[in-house]
Amino acid sequence: MVPGYLFSSMSRKVLITGGTGMIGTRLAEMLIDAGYEVALLSRTPGSGRYRSFRWDPLAETIDEAAVPYADYIINLAGSSVSDGKWTQERKREILSSRLAGTQLMARELAKGSHHVQTFISASAIGIYGDRDDQIVTEETAPAPDDFLAEVCQQWEAAAHNVAADGIRTAIFRIGIVLSPEGGALVPLARTVKLMAGAPLGSGKQYMSWIHLDDLCRLFIQAMEESQWQGTYNAVSPNPVTNKEFTETLAAVLHRPLVLPKVPEFGLKLMMGEMSEIVLASQRVSAEKTLKQGFKFEFPTLRAALESFYGEE
């Protein structure tokens, strides 16, 4: 036997799109810890700690060596929905940053000159729109006349093209990702620490959240186990109302909540259409994910927040 043959025949190479964002950064670390090799797709390759390949989704260009490198692809590319007001230009960017990358991956994978076993693609619970206190599942129809729902539908449709080529594909509708490194938790925690925290709008809207490490573990399990195919909600089993979220965060940070609720009209004035991110109620079920055998390390909000702020 040629030395190293066994290892090379069990190659474990993961290519990540959107790998420099908050989720991709942590996912890459956890993959390395689990014994995988990691490479990133980037418009400016070569500056980070991982191997990287150049791509430009809007120009529909990609390094020819990128897809043949991979055994698995995890597709996270997409600009943040919470950076700046939703002007028409910003909305186009939110859509195109997700759609162009996923379409480019589907095009490259359709060529067949690769050994990619699995394609994991992000989506978001924004597909459900504002559902009040209705529990929504993967079977729930997307919201009509809703910008984020339309983005998610097109994003998922592009990923389904990969599945149509016979590559095992799992799509995850991601909830509010909790991390002290970025995302929604950072500004919320900052306002609570300054004793300026308050429930937003009515405070009754549901927030379906997931701890960053649980999300990354979910991706890795879905990548490794062949029964993961189709669409799944990537949320903890215990969604909470915005009021419960704010009160739990204040308790973990040992700060009082002294302000009344932030009125809905004020949020709409400040944020415009983007206010629907914090005002929409999404009570999303994790049942399908649990039935696949995934075990959450942080199933409750208090445990998740204490993992970040327990010493404060």
C-alpha positions in Angstrom: 0.0 0.0 0.0 1.3 3.5 -0.8 2.0 5.4 2.4 -0.8 7.8 3.1 -3.2 6.2 0.7 -5.7 5.2 3.4 -5.8 8.8 4.7 -6.2 10.3 1.2 -9.0 7.9 0.3 -10.8 9.2 3.4 -10.3 12.8 2.5 -12.3 15.3 4.6 -12.1 18.6 2.8 -14.7 21.3 3.4 -15.2 24.4 1.2 -17.1 27.3 2.8 -18.7 30.2 1.0 -19.2 33.2 3.3 -16.5 31.7 5.5 -15.2 35.1 6.9 -18.5 36.0 8.5 -19.5 35.3 12.1 -20.9 31.9 11.4 -18.3 30.8 8.9 -15.4 31.8 11.2 -16.6 29.7 14.1 -17.6 26.8 11.8 -14.1 26.7 10.3 -12.6 26.5 13.8 -14.9 23.7 14.8 -14.2 21.8 11.6 -10.5 22.0 12.1 -10.9 20.8 15.7 -12.9 17.8 14.3 -10.1 16.9 11.9 -11.3 18.4 8.7 -9.3 20.5 6.2 -11.0 23.8 5.4 -10.8 26.2 2.5 -12.8 29.4 1.9 -14.2 31.0 -1.2 -13.3 34.7 -1.2 -13.2 37.7 -3.5 -9.9 38.6 -1.9 -8.1 35.2 -1.2 -4.8 34.7 0.5 -5.1 37.0 3.5 -6.5 34.7 6.2 -5.4 31.6 8.1 -7.1 29.1 5.7 -6.5 28.1 2.2 -8.7 30.2 -0.1 -9.9 30.2 -3.7 -11.0 33.3 -5.6 -14.6 33.8 -6.7 -16.8 36.7 -7.7 -20.4 35.5 -7.8 -21.8 38.7 -9.4 -19.3 38.3 -12.2 -20.0 34.5 -12.3 -16.3 33.7 -11.9 -14.7 31.1 -9.7 -11.2 29.4 -9.4 -11.5 26.2 -11.4 -9.7 24.3 -8.6 -12.2 25.3 -5.9 -15.0 22.8 -6.4 -12.7 19.8 -7.3 -10.9 20.5 -3.9 -14.0 19.8 -1.9 -15.7 16.7 -0.4 -18.3 18.9 1.2 -19.5 22.4 0.5 -21.2 24.7 3.1 -22.9 27.7 1.5 -23.2 30.7 3.9 -22.6 33.6 1.5 -24.9 36.6 1.9 -24.6 40.2 3.1 -26.1 41.0 6.5 -29.8 42.0 6.4 -29.3 44.3 9.4 -26.7 46.6 8.0 -28.3 49.9 7.1 -31.9 50.8 6.0 -33.5 48.7 3.2 -33.2 51.1 0.3 -34.0 49.5 -3.1 -30.3 49.2 -3.7 -29.7 47.5 -0.4 -32.5 45.1 -1.0 -31.0 44.2 -4.4 -27.7 43.5 -2.7 -29.3 41.3 0.0 -30.9 39.2 -2.7 -28.1 39.1 -5.2 -25.4 38.3 -2.5 -27.3 35.1 -1.7 -28.7 34.2 -5.1 -25.6 34.7 -7.2 -23.3 32.6 -5.0 -25.7 29.7 -4.7 -26.5 29.8 -8.5 -22.7 29.8 -9.2 -22.2 26.8 -6.9 -25.1 24.9 -8.6 -23.6 25.7 -12.0 -20.2 24.4 -11.1 -21.5 21.3 -9.4 -23.6 20.4 -12.4 -20.4 20.0 -14.4 -19.8 16.8 -12.6 -15.9 16.9 -12.5 -15.7 16.8 -8.8 -16.2 14.5 -5.8 -18.6 16.7 -3.6 -20.7 14.4 -1.5 -22.9 16.9 0.3 -24.1 20.5 -0.1 -25.3 22.3 3.0 -27.0 25.7 2.3 -28.2 28.4 4.5 -31.6 30.0 4.4 -33.5 31.9 7.1 -36.7 31.8 9.2 -37.6 35.0 7.5 -39.3 32.8 4.9 -42.2 32.5 7.3 -42.9 36.2 7.7 -44.8 37.6 10.7 -46.9 34.7 12.2 -48.0 36.1 15.6 -48.1 33.1 18.0 -48.7 30.4 15.3 -46.1 27.5 15.6 -44.6 27.2 12.1 -42.8 24.1 10.7 -40.9 23.3 7.5 -44.3 22.5 5.9 -45.7 26.0 6.6 -46.1 28.0 3.4 -43.8 31.0 2.8 -45.3 34.4 3.7 -46.8 36.3 0.7 -45.8 39.8 -0.2 -42.8 39.8 2.2 -39.3 40.8 1.2 -37.3 38.4 3.3 -39.7 35.6 2.5 -39.1 36.2 -1.2 -35.3 36.3 -0.8 -35.4 33.0 1.1 -37.6 31.3 -1.5 -35.2 32.3 -4.3 -32.2 31.3 -2.2 -33.7 27.9 -1.5 -34.7 27.3 -5.1 -31.1 27.9 -6.2 -30.0 25.2 -3.7 -32.6 22.8 -4.9 -30.9 22.9 -8.3 -27.9 21.2 -6.6 -30.2 18.4 -5.2 -31.7 18.0 -8.7 -28.2 17.0 -9.9 -28.1 14.1 -7.4 -26.0 15.7 -4.7 -27.3 15.2 -1.2 -28.5 18.7 -0.1 -29.7 20.0 3.2 -31.0 23.5 3.6 -31.2 25.2 7.0 -33.6 28.0 7.9 -31.6 29.8 10.4 -33.1 31.7 13.3 -31.5 34.5 15.3 -27.9 33.4 15.9 -26.6 34.2 19.4 -23.0 35.1 19.7 -21.1 37.8 21.6 -19.0 38.3 18.5 -21.7 39.7 16.3 -25.3 39.5 15.1 -28.4 40.7 17.0 -27.1 39.9 20.5 -24.4 42.5 20.5 -26.5 45.7 20.3 -29.2 44.1 22.6 -26.6 43.3 25.3 -25.0 46.7 24.9 -28.3 48.5 25.6 -29.1 46.3 28.6 -25.6 46.9 30.1 -26.2 50.6 29.7 -29.5 50.1 31.5 -31.3 51.3 28.4 -32.7 47.9 27.5 -36.4 47.4 26.9 -38.8 45.1 25.0 -39.3 46.1 21.4 -42.7 46.9 20.1 -45.4 44.9 22.0 -42.7 42.6 23.4 -45.1 39.7 22.6 -43.5 38.8 19.3 -41.7 35.5 19.3 -37.9 35.2 18.7 -36.6 31.9 17.4 -32.9 31.7 18.2 -30.0 29.3 18.2 -26.6 29.4 19.9 -23.8 29.8 17.4 -22.0 26.6 18.5 -25.2 24.6 18.2 -25.7 25.9 14.7 -22.1 24.9 13.7 -22.6 21.5 15.3 -25.8 21.1 13.4 -24.1 21.8 10.1 -21.3 19.3 10.9 -23.7 16.6 11.9 -25.8 17.1 8.7 -22.6 17.0 6.6 -21.5 13.7 8.2 -24.8 11.8 8.3 -26.5 10.8 5.1 -30.1 10.9 6.5 -30.0 14.7 6.5 -31.7 15.8 3.2 -34.2 18.5 2.5 -35.2 21.5 4.6 -34.8 22.0 8.3 -35.3 24.8 10.8 -32.1 25.7 12.6 -33.6 27.0 15.8 -33.5 26.0 19.5 -36.5 24.0 20.8 -37.5 26.9 23.0 -38.4 30.1 21.3 -39.2 33.1 23.6 -41.1 36.3 23.3 -39.1 39.5 22.9 -40.1 40.5 26.5 -38.9 37.2 27.8 -35.6 37.5 25.8 -35.0 41.0 27.2 -35.8 40.0 30.8 -33.6 36.9 30.6 -30.7 38.9 29.1 -31.0 41.6 31.9 -31.0 38.9 34.6 -27.9 37.2 33.2 -26.2 40.6 32.9 -27.4 41.5 36.4 -28.9 44.8 35.2 -32.4 46.2 35.9 -34.8 47.0 33.1 -35.8 50.5 33.9 -37.3 51.7 30.6 -40.7 51.1 29.2 -41.2 49.3 25.9 -39.7 50.8 22.7 -42.8 51.8 20.7 -43.4 50.2 17.3 -43.8 53.5 15.6 -40.4 54.6 16.9 -38.7 51.5 15.6 -40.3 52.0 12.2 -39.2 55.6 12.1 -35.6 54.7 12.9 -35.3 51.5 10.9 -37.9 51.8 8.1 -38.9 48.5 6.6 -35.9 46.8 8.3 -37.9 47.1 11.6 -39.7 43.9 10.6 -36.6 42.0 11.6 -37.3 42.8 15.3 -41.1 43.3 15.1 -42.0 40.1 13.2 -43.2 37.2 15.4 -41.7 33.8 14.4 -42.5 30.9 16.6 -40.5 28.2 14.8 -40.6 24.5 15.5 -37.3 22.5 15.9 -39.2 19.2 15.9 -37.9 17.9 12.6 -34.3 18.7 13.5 -34.7 16.9 16.9 -36.3 13.9 15.2 -33.1 13.6 13.0 -31.2 12.9 16.3 -29.6 16.3 16.8 -29.1 17.2 20.5 -28.8 20.9 21.4 -26.0 21.8 23.9 -27.9 25.0 24.6 -31.6 24.3 24.3 -32.7 27.1 26.7 -32.1 30.8 26.4 -30.7 31.2 29.9 -28.1 28.5 29.3 -27.1 30.0 26.0 -26.7 33.5 27.4 -24.9 32.3 30.5 -22.3 30.5 28.2 -21.4 34.1 26.9 -22.0 36.3 30.0 -22.0 33.9 32.9 -19.0 35.5 34.6 -20.3 39.1 34.3 
